[in-house]
């Protein structure tokens, strides 16, 4: 359990840096702050919905399979 906690912490630390730089890169490329605020407004209810779906997916056999799949997808999309 300690190893899993360490891996998840390290992954979240790296993804936090990437997420914060994304908004700055969008602003550099001409995206307006109003549009970023609109995306944040739309993203909040989606995060709640995704949390409910993730809870249902992780309640059966192999509860960490959705987490593993999401981490693989995030790592691939960063490259």
Secondary structure, 3 states (H helix, E strand, C coil): CHHHHHHHHHHHHHHHHHHHHHHHHHHHCCCCHHHHHHHHHHHHHHHHHHHHHHHHHCCCCCCCHHHHHHHHHHHHHHC
